[in-house]
Amino acid sequence: MASAAANAPDGVNWFLGFVEAHGSTGYRTQTVHDFVNDTTAADQKLWRRRQAGGAWGGWIKLQWSQAEQDARYVQSSTALLQKFYESPQQTITSGGSLTLAHGLGVKPKLYAAFIQCTTVNSGYSVGDEIPINPSLNTTDATAQAISIVPDATNLNVRIGNAAGALKVLNKAGTGFNDITNASWKLVVRAWA
């Protein structure tokens, strides 16, 4: 297809392509690529249009140039939440507090607490991990909860003072159980 051809996808560049015809006249698919500007893998553009009953439809861009893709999609070099911290396993102590230096250099935008089973408890097996709801994990007036207050340096964690510091849904999903603190380890993760 010639440069600046009236029926070319962009009316500017040279295109090379092929036509697939189906049976009778007037039913075709045309696929072309910009072979003048496709000098690098980062700038390949591919177009397609179809003809039905003799009438050609508009061009549809199937593959975008790298610059167009960069503008359309989040790039890993500029994406949010590029930094990650995971604490080592922490002992769960009723009424305890932890100060975990996260090393992210800024206050985390997202953070979460998880407990990892180290001894079978509430139907959970060793190695099972479950998330803990921040601030409240109870069905009554006991202090079975965890709070995390982040800053630019630390994750400041407080653990409820009940004997079973946290309450969880048992693995069977049939009720809530107080954890046995010694059967679990706390892990805190943060992203910035």
trRosetta pair geometry for C-beta under 8 A, 3 or more apart (Angstrom, degrees):
i j d omega theta_ij theta_ji phi_ij phi_ji
1 5 5.0 -110 174 28 90 153
1 7 7.4 -112 -147 84 125 86
1 8 5.1 145 144 -95 131 98
1 14 6.9 158 82 -163 67 53
1 15 4.1 -2 53 61 117 98
1 16 7.5 -153 20 -72 80 29
1 17 7.0 10 -10 20 114 106
1 32 6.2 -9 9 -131 134 153
2 5 4.5 116 63 -59 80 106
2 8 7.6 -116 71 -52 53 129
2 14 6.7 -47 -162 -115 25 80
3 8 8.0 -15 -149 -36 21 168
3 12 7.1 -26 -167 155 79 35
3 13 6.3 -57 -124 -170 78 20
3 14 4.9 -41 -68 -63 78 78
3 36 7.6 43 -92 -33 105 155
4 8 7.2 -162 -178 28 6 140
4 11 5.8 28 -144 172 53 63
4 12 6.0 18 -84 -118 68 26
5 8 4.2 106 64 -30 91 106
5 11 7.2 -127 70 -123 43 52
5 15 7.8 -94 34 27 125 107
6 11 6.9 18 -125 -116 29 98
7 56 7.4 25 -151 102 120 166
8 11 5.4 154 69 -76 100 35
8 12 7.5 -141 103 27 135 40
8 13 7.2 -168 161 64 143 60
8 15 5.6 163 -140 1 105 130
8 32 7.7 -102 -143 102 75 161
9 15 6.7 111 12 -78 101 151
9 32 6.6 -163 -21 74 117 121
9 34 7.7 -95 56 -63 128 98
9 47 4.1 -102 -83 -115 149 172
9 49 8.0 -174 -89 -30 87 116
9 59 4.2 168 -119 -176 85 169
9 61 7.3 107 -171 -82 136 80
10 13 6.1 35 64 18 117 94
10 34 7.6 7 20 -88 126 127
13 34 4.7 30 111 -143 149 106
13 36 5.1 -152 -163 45 102 123
13 37 5.8 -63 -126 -8 149 112
14 34 7.3 109 75 -154 52 61
14 35 6.1 -58 104 57 98 88
14 36 4.6 100 42 -33 100 117
15 32 4.0 36 168 167 123 131
15 33 6.6 159 -151 76 80 24
15 34 5.9 -47 -98 -93 77 48
15 35 6.8 123 -140 5 28 86
15 47 7.4 -45 -137 41 140 124
16 32 6.5 151 76 -153 26 82
16 33 6.3 -25 63 60 77 76
16 35 4.4 28 8 -24 116 137
17 30 6.2 73 124 175 139 79
17 31 5.1 -169 -161 98 114 50
17 32 3.0 -82 -45 -94 139 65
17 33 6.5 139 -80 6 87 59
17 47 7.9 -68 -85 67 146 86
18 30 7.6 -171 95 -147 37 55
18 31 5.9 -3 56 58 76 91
19 28 5.4 -8 -174 -174 103 124
19 29 7.2 158 -157 80 55 46
19 30 5.0 -19 -104 -100 80 78
20 28 6.5 154 80 -159 49 68
20 29 4.6 -3 55 55 102 96
20 30 7.9 -163 23 -73 66 35
20 31 7.7 30 -5 -1 102 104
21 25 8.0 -23 -160 -110 124 42
21 27 6.9 101 -164 86 63 67
21 28 4.9 -28 -101 -101 66 91
22 27 4.4 -63 63 115 101 115
22 28 7.0 -169 12 -84 76 39
22 29 7.9 57 -22 -8 104 91
23 27 6.4 15 58 58 87 131
24 27 6.4 66 71 15 72 111
25 54 7.4 33 131 -85 87 88
26 51 6.2 -130 -176 138 45 109
26 52 7.3 38 149 173 85 19
26 53 5.4 -4 157 -163 126 15
26 54 3.8 -41 -130 -59 113 66
26 55 8.0 29 -163 2 97 49
27 51 6.4 -165 -125 95 19 82
27 52 6.1 35 -113 -118 75 50
27 53 7.4 39 -72 -40 81 37
28 50 6.9 178 92 -155 49 59
28 51 4.4 21 47 41 87 114
29 48 6.5 -4 -177 -168 97 105
29 49 7.6 173 -153 90 56 38
29 50 4.9 -24 -103 -104 72 85
29 51 7.7 -147 -69 20 31 73
30 48 6.9 161 85 -151 52 55
30 49 5.4 -7 57 60 99 82
30 50 7.5 178 18 -89 71 34
30 51 7.4 57 -13 -18 103 100
30 56 7.9 -8 15 -135 129 115
31 46 7.0 -1 -173 -176 95 96
31 47 7.2 165 -153 87 51 51
31 48 4.8 -13 -102 -100 76 89
31 62 7.8 -8 -139 3 100 148
32 46 7.6 169 89 -154 39 54
32 47 5.3 -14 63 62 84 99
32 48 7.8 165 20 -82 62 44
33 38 6.0 30 149 -51 112 151
33 44 6.7 -17 -161 -168 127 86
33 45 6.4 152 -152 85 74 56
33 46 4.9 -30 -94 -101 95 67
33 47 7.2 162 -89 16 41 75
33 63 8.0 -2 -115 52 104 122
34 37 4.8 -11 135 45 121 100
34 38 5.6 145 90 -35 72 95
34 44 7.9 171 55 -154 88 44
34 45 4.8 26 16 60 117 109
34 47 7.9 72 -35 -8 84 110
35 38 5.5 -52 -128 32 34 117
37 43 5.8 -99 148 142 89 125
37 45 7.2 17 85 16 116 114
38 43 6.2 -165 -118 99 41 84
38 44 4.9 53 -133 -108 104 69
38 45 7.1 -132 -77 26 97 68
39 43 6.6 12 45 60 68 127
40 43 5.2 69 61 17 86 98
40 44 8.0 -122 94 -38 48 78
41 44 6.2 -26 -155 -19 41 116
42 65 7.4 47 142 -177 62 75
42 66 3.8 -31 -175 -16 82 148
43 65 4.9 4 -140 -142 60 102
43 66 6.1 -67 -70 11 51 96
43 67 7.6 19 -104 0 84 96
44 63 5.9 -17 113 123 90 135
44 65 7.2 156 51 -108 30 58
45 61 6.7 -49 -166 -149 98 104
45 63 5.9 -178 -142 89 33 84
45 64 6.8 4 -113 -141 82 22
45 65 5.5 -29 -64 -57 100 80
46 61 7.4 111 78 -167 52 59
46 62 4.4 -53 100 68 102 106
46 63 3.9 54 26 24 102 108
47 59 4.8 -7 -175 -170 121 115
47 60 6.8 148 -159 73 67 41
47 61 5.7 -39 -101 -104 77 52
47 62 6.5 177 -101 8 19 89
48 59 7.2 136 70 -154 27 66
48 60 5.4 -28 67 61 79 94
48 62 5.5 53 -1 -39 107 123
49 56 6.0 42 141 -176 128 96
49 57 5.4 -167 -166 77 91 77
49 58 6.3 -133 -119 116 115 22
49 59 4.8 -65 -57 -94 113 53
49 60 6.6 145 -82 8 60 77
50 56 7.5 173 99 -147 30 58
50 57 5.3 17 60 28 71 118
51 54 6.7 -14 174 -149 107 10
51 55 6.6 168 -154 79 71 30
51 56 4.8 -35 -94 -91 88 63
51 57 7.2 -157 -84 3 36 74
52 55 6.4 -28 66 60 64 82
52 57 7.1 34 10 -33 99 107
61 64 6.3 65 145 -80 126 71
64 68 3.8 -118 177 92 115 125
64 69 4.9 147 92 -55 118 80
64 72 7.0 54 95 1 172 142
65 68 4.7 95 54 7 78 102
65 69 7.0 -144 94 -4 40 86
66 69 5.6 -54 -146 39 34 111
66 70 6.2 40 154 -24 67 104
67 70 5.7 -50 -147 33 30 114
67 71 6.6 28 154 -17 62 105
68 71 5.8 -57 -152 37 32 110
68 72 6.3 26 153 -17 65 112
69 72 5.6 -63 -145 40 33 110
69 73 5.9 -14 174 18 72 113
70 73 7.1 -74 -127 53 19 80
70 75 6.0 16 -148 -67 81 122
74 78 7.1 -135 -168 83 73 86
74 79 4.9 79 158 -100 116 92
75 78 4.9 51 69 29 98 95
75 79 6.5 -146 87 -41 41 83
76 79 5.3 -31 -131 -1 34 124
76 82 7.6 112 177 -113 68 104
79 82 5.9 127 79 -70 84 92
80 109 7.0 -51 176 58 111 166
81 84 7.7 53 172 -71 82 81
81 109 6.4 -106 -80 59 86 126
81 110 6.4 -1 -106 23 124 123
81 191 4.2 15 -148 159 102 122
81 192 6.7 140 -121 81 50 8
82 192 7.6 -44 53 96 62 57
83 104 4.8 129 124 -140 139 92
83 105 7.4 -138 -113 32 174 99
83 106 7.8 126 44 39 147 100
83 191 6.8 147 82 -160 59 51
83 192 4.5 -17 62 64 113 87
84 189 7.2 -17 -168 -169 88 96
84 190 7.4 156 -155 85 44 51
84 191 5.6 -11 -102 -105 68 75
85 102 4.1 -13 -128 -160 179 91
85 103 6.3 146 -102 52 122 85
85 104 5.7 -91 -31 -54 124 102
85 108 7.4 -99 30 -84 119 130
85 155 7.9 -179 102 -24 138 127
85 189 6.7 163 88 -155 61 50
85 190 4.5 -1 55 55 108 93
85 191 7.7 -157 23 -69 72 35
86 187 6.5 2 -173 180 89 109
86 188 7.7 169 -150 87 45 44
86 189 5.0 -9 -102 -105 75 86
87 90 6.1 -7 134 -34 132 111
87 100 4.9 -48 -100 -148 127 145
87 155 7.4 -103 -56 53 126 137
87 186 7.7 -2 87 118 135 80
87 187 5.6 -179 67 -153 89 58
87 188 4.6 41 4 48 129 81
87 189 7.4 -124 8 -68 77 44
88 187 7.7 -101 139 -115 16 85
89 116 6.4 -81 -114 49 112 128
89 118 7.9 93 -170 -64 149 128
89 185 3.6 6 -169 158 110 143
89 186 7.1 124 -163 59 57 41
89 187 5.9 -43 -99 -72 57 91
90 98 5.7 5 -161 -108 152 157
90 100 7.6 -82 -68 -78 141 122
90 157 7.8 90 109 73 168 157
90 185 6.3 137 54 -175 39 81
90 186 4.3 -40 66 68 101 96
90 187 7.1 160 11 -79 87 38
90 188 7.4 11 2 -5 134 96
91 96 7.9 -30 102 106 86 176
91 181 8.0 53 174 160 74 103
91 185 6.9 -44 -87 -124 35 78
91 186 7.6 -20 76 21 11 97
92 96 7.4 173 -175 41 38 134
92 115 7.2 11 -60 -122 141 116
92 159 6.2 168 -157 -144 75 155
92 165 5.4 -155 166 45 109 144
92 166 7.3 -69 -162 -3 144 111
92 179 7.5 -5 110 105 161 134
92 181 4.4 -144 96 -156 104 89
92 182 7.9 -136 59 -62 94 28
92 184 5.7 15 2 87 142 97
92 185 7.0 -164 -21 -125 94 28
92 186 5.2 118 -74 -29 91 108
93 96 3.3 79 79 -40 102 141
93 159 6.4 123 70 66 56 146
93 165 7.4 90 102 -63 18 149
93 181 6.9 90 -94 -178 27 146
94 159 6.6 -124 -126 119 24 110
94 160 6.9 -41 -144 102 72 62
94 161 5.3 81 166 -154 89 40
94 162 6.3 -120 -139 77 119 32
94 163 6.0 -43 -79 -121 160 22
94 164 7.8 27 -85 12 118 5
94 165 4.6 -155 -96 -76 68 98
94 181 6.4 -102 -39 -67 85 150
95 159 6.7 -33 19 86 9 84
95 160 7.4 -37 -66 134 46 29
95 161 3.6 46 -75 -111 92 89
95 165 7.8 -129 -13 -110 46 107
96 158 7.8 176 96 -152 44 46
96 159 4.8 12 57 41 79 121
96 165 7.8 -33 24 -112 95 149
97 156 7.3 -8 -173 -176 106 78
97 157 6.4 157 -160 87 56 60
97 158 5.2 -18 -105 -102 86 65
97 159 7.1 -157 -77 12 37 80
98 155 7.8 2 106 100 99 86
98 156 7.6 168 86 -155 56 37
98 157 4.1 -2 55 57 98 113
98 159 7.6 58 -8 -25 98 106
98 186 7.7 -166 -9 90 159 139
98 188 7.9 173 96 -8 138 140
99 154 5.1 -21 -171 -163 84 143
99 155 7.7 156 -158 74 39 49
99 156 5.8 -5 -109 -108 73 70
99 157 7.6 -160 -71 24 30 77
100 154 6.1 133 68 -161 45 78
100 155 4.4 -16 62 55 106 97
100 156 7.9 -161 26 -71 72 28
100 157 6.6 38 -4 -8 109 116
100 188 5.9 158 41 60 166 134
101 153 6.2 -39 -132 164 79 80
101 154 5.5 -47 -92 -97 49 79
102 108 6.6 -58 137 -47 170 118
102 150 7.6 0 -7 -141 149 104
102 153 7.3 148 35 158 82 29
102 154 6.6 146 -3 -127 87 24
102 155 5.6 82 -49 -22 116 97
102 190 5.2 -29 -137 57 145 142
104 108 5.9 93 41 -74 167 81
104 152 7.8 -127 78 -165 90 52
104 190 6.4 -99 -38 112 144 118
104 192 4.3 105 175 19 137 142
105 152 7.1 -29 154 -177 27 91
105 192 7.4 -172 58 102 75 153
106 152 5.6 -47 -145 -132 26 87
106 192 5.0 156 72 -174 102 143
107 150 5.5 120 -161 125 82 106
107 151 5.7 -59 -102 -164 97 28
107 152 4.9 -56 -52 -73 70 60
107 192 7.3 152 94 -111 31 124
108 111 4.8 86 104 -55 143 104
108 150 4.9 -89 38 -165 98 160
108 155 7.4 5 9 -82 136 102
108 190 3.8 -84 -101 -176 159 112
108 191 6.0 97 -158 60 103 36
108 192 4.8 -104 -115 -63 56 95
109 191 6.3 -54 58 97 87 81
109 192 5.7 129 1 -117 85 54
110 190 6.9 159 91 -155 55 54
110 191 4.5 -2 62 52 103 106
110 192 8.0 -166 32 -68 70 44
111 148 5.6 -135 117 125 130 146
111 150 5.6 157 -18 -54 154 135
111 155 6.3 169 -154 -119 149 125
111 188 6.7 10 -177 179 103 98
111 189 6.8 176 -150 93 58 50
111 190 4.1 -9 -104 -105 94 85
111 191 7.3 -167 -73 20 52 65
112 131 6.1 -39 174 -141 120 109
112 134 7.6 -111 -128 -47 54 108
112 188 7.3 174 89 -152 39 60
112 189 5.5 -8 59 59 85 93
112 190 7.9 171 19 -79 57 49
113 131 7.1 109 83 -163 55 64
113 132 4.4 -43 99 57 105 111
113 134 6.6 123 14 -83 112 78
113 146 5.4 -85 72 111 172 149
113 148 6.2 180 -46 -43 112 131
113 157 7.4 118 -95 -127 129 123
113 186 6.4 -25 -165 -162 104 100
113 187 7.5 147 -159 80 55 46
113 188 5.2 -26 -103 -102 71 79
114 129 5.3 16 171 -178 124 104
114 130 6.7 164 -156 83 78 31
114 131 5.4 -50 -100 -101 78 50
114 132 6.5 178 -103 1 22 87
114 186 7.5 140 79 -158 46 52
114 187 4.9 -22 67 66 97 95
114 188 7.6 174 23 -85 71 32
114 189 7.0 27 0 -4 113 106
115 129 7.1 173 86 -149 39 60
115 130 5.9 -12 57 59 84 82
115 132 5.8 73 -17 -48 98 117
115 166 6.8 -167 -42 61 152 160
115 168 7.6 -106 51 -72 138 141
115 179 7.1 -57 155 -116 166 163
115 184 4.4 5 179 -177 117 128
115 185 6.8 153 -157 73 67 36
115 186 5.7 -35 -101 -97 75 57
115 187 7.4 158 -101 19 24 76
116 127 7.3 -25 -172 -148 96 23
116 128 7.3 165 -153 87 54 43
116 129 4.8 -20 -100 -99 77 86
116 184 6.6 140 68 -159 40 71
116 185 5.0 -22 59 60 95 91
116 186 8.0 -177 16 -82 79 11
116 187 5.9 45 -17 -9 113 118
117 120 7.2 44 173 -103 125 29
117 121 6.2 -163 -136 37 105 95
117 124 4.4 -162 -75 127 153 120
117 125 6.4 122 95 90 146 30
117 126 5.6 -134 116 -113 96 31
117 127 6.5 -30 69 36 93 27
117 128 4.4 26 17 54 127 88
117 129 7.4 -135 5 -70 78 39
117 183 6.5 -13 -149 151 73 89
117 184 5.9 -40 -101 -101 45 76
118 126 6.2 31 -159 -133 23 88
118 183 6.1 -173 59 -176 76 41
118 184 6.3 166 12 -103 90 19
118 185 5.6 71 -35 -17 125 99
119 126 6.7 13 -92 -87 20 97
119 180 7.4 -60 81 87 115 125
119 182 7.0 5 27 118 136 81
119 183 4.0 -99 63 -128 95 81
120 124 6.8 177 -148 83 52 57
120 125 6.2 -14 -105 -118 85 42
120 126 6.5 -59 -57 -39 66 79
120 183 7.2 -69 72 -155 25 127
121 124 5.8 -13 67 50 65 99
121 177 7.9 -176 157 119 84 138
121 179 6.2 65 142 -151 140 73
121 180 5.1 -138 -125 31 135 103
121 183 3.8 105 -38 129 141 156
121 184 6.8 -88 50 -45 148 93
122 168 6.0 112 118 77 169 113
122 170 4.4 -137 178 -119 92 81
122 171 6.3 132 124 -12 78 84
122 177 4.2 -180 -113 69 116 148
122 179 6.7 -65 -18 -104 134 64
123 170 4.8 82 17 176 125 96
123 171 3.4 -141 110 37 111 107
123 172 5.2 -130 -128 -20 169 85
124 128 4.3 -129 -169 64 102 148
124 130 7.2 -94 -107 -21 144 122
124 170 7.9 -138 -31 -159 83 59
124 171 4.9 159 -69 -56 61 124
125 128 5.2 108 57 -28 67 111
125 171 7.9 68 -11 -95 71 165
128 171 7.3 -45 -162 -98 169 125
129 187 7.6 -31 -139 37 119 130
130 168 6.3 88 98 -148 152 134
132 137 5.9 -39 -167 -77 87 152
132 146 5.5 42 132 29 136 137
132 166 6.1 -60 -131 -144 126 146
132 168 7.7 -73 -105 -91 81 100
132 186 7.9 -32 2 -129 148 94
133 136 6.2 -39 114 75 118 61
133 137 5.0 155 54 -82 96 88
134 146 6.4 -82 -129 89 52 85
134 147 6.5 78 -174 -122 87 46
134 148 5.9 -79 -127 21 119 97
135 145 5.9 -15 161 -177 26 128
135 146 7.4 -60 -40 77 21 48
135 147 5.4 54 -92 -97 63 84
136 145 5.2 -32 -103 -113 31 125
137 144 5.8 -97 86 122 84 85
137 145 5.2 151 24 -108 82 59
137 146 6.8 20 1 9 129 83
137 160 7.8 -130 53 -18 99 141
137 166 5.2 -5 100 -155 142 84
137 167 5.3 172 133 52 83 76
137 168 7.1 -6 174 -75 120 56
138 141 7.9 -126 136 22 137 4
138 142 5.8 -155 -148 69 144 80
138 143 7.6 -110 -42 -143 158 11
138 144 4.2 125 -82 58 111 100
138 145 6.2 -71 -15 -55 110 88
138 160 7.6 130 -51 -112 128 165
138 167 4.9 104 -104 21 57 135
139 167 6.6 -124 1 131 84 159
139 176 5.5 151 -11 43 132 163
142 160 7.3 77 140 171 83 133
142 162 4.3 52 169 -83 119 138
142 167 7.9 109 77 -40 118 125
143 160 4.0 -179 136 -154 76 94
143 161 4.9 30 80 35 131 78
143 162 5.5 174 66 -28 63 89
144 160 4.6 170 -114 102 20 165
144 162 4.7 -37 -70 34 83 140
144 164 6.5 7 -118 99 122 79
144 165 6.3 141 -137 158 68 29
144 166 5.4 126 177 -128 89 21
144 167 4.4 69 126 -18 146 94
144 178 6.7 -111 -118 -120 147 86
145 160 4.5 107 36 -61 56 117
145 166 7.3 107 -85 -110 14 71
146 157 6.6 -16 -172 -165 99 95
146 158 7.0 162 -157 83 50 55
146 159 5.6 -11 -108 -110 82 60
146 160 6.8 -80 -60 -16 51 86
146 165 7.7 63 -69 147 88 106
146 166 6.6 -9 -32 -91 104 113
146 186 7.7 162 -119 -131 149 135
147 157 7.2 161 83 -151 52 47
147 158 4.7 4 51 51 98 101
148 155 5.6 -19 -162 -174 105 99
148 156 7.1 137 -161 72 49 50
148 157 5.4 -12 -103 -99 74 75
148 188 6.5 151 -112 -139 137 131
149 155 7.7 144 70 -165 40 50
149 156 4.4 -26 65 66 92 107
149 158 7.9 33 -2 -5 102 101
150 154 7.4 -167 -146 100 52 48
150 155 5.3 -23 -101 -108 79 69
150 156 7.3 -176 -83 19 25 76
150 190 6.6 134 -110 -126 137 138
151 154 5.8 20 49 51 95 72
151 156 7.1 36 -1 -12 100 110
155 188 5.4 -173 118 133 157 148
155 190 6.0 -159 -69 -47 130 140
157 186 7.6 146 167 142 158 148
157 188 6.4 -133 -72 -61 138 151
159 165 4.9 -2 167 -171 108 138
159 166 7.7 -70 -157 -49 93 92
159 186 7.7 -115 -89 -57 126 159
160 165 4.9 148 65 -165 86 69
160 166 6.7 137 33 -73 122 53
161 165 7.5 14 -81 -118 8 81
162 165 6.1 158 65 -105 76 32
162 178 7.1 -111 129 -135 126 124
163 178 7.2 40 84 168 85 145
163 181 7.9 -122 159 -19 53 115
164 167 6.9 82 116 -78 114 65
164 177 7.9 -99 171 147 158 66
164 178 2.8 104 75 169 160 108
164 179 5.1 151 -170 55 99 50
164 180 6.6 -50 -113 -79 98 33
164 181 6.7 -163 -131 -40 47 80
165 179 6.8 -40 52 62 70 109
165 181 5.5 69 4 -92 108 109
166 178 7.6 139 84 -154 40 56
166 179 5.0 17 68 12 88 125
166 184 7.8 -69 45 74 127 159
167 176 5.2 29 168 173 110 115
167 177 6.9 172 -155 85 69 30
167 178 5.6 -42 -100 -95 76 53
167 179 7.3 -152 -95 -12 24 79
168 176 6.9 165 85 -150 25 72
168 177 6.1 -25 63 61 75 80
168 179 5.8 57 2 -59 113 100
169 173 6.1 18 161 -118 116 52
169 175 7.5 170 -146 102 61 22
169 176 5.9 -50 -94 -97 49 66
169 177 7.9 81 -162 17 11 79
170 173 6.9 -118 78 -32 70 18
170 174 6.1 -33 64 48 119 75
170 175 5.8 22 10 66 117 67
170 176 7.2 -178 -19 -118 80 15
170 177 4.9 70 -69 -7 97 121
179 183 6.6 -144 179 62 89 105
179 184 5.5 -22 178 -2 138 140
180 183 4.2 64 79 1 101 117
180 184 7.4 140 77 -4 59 92
181 184 6.7 -89 -160 46 32 93
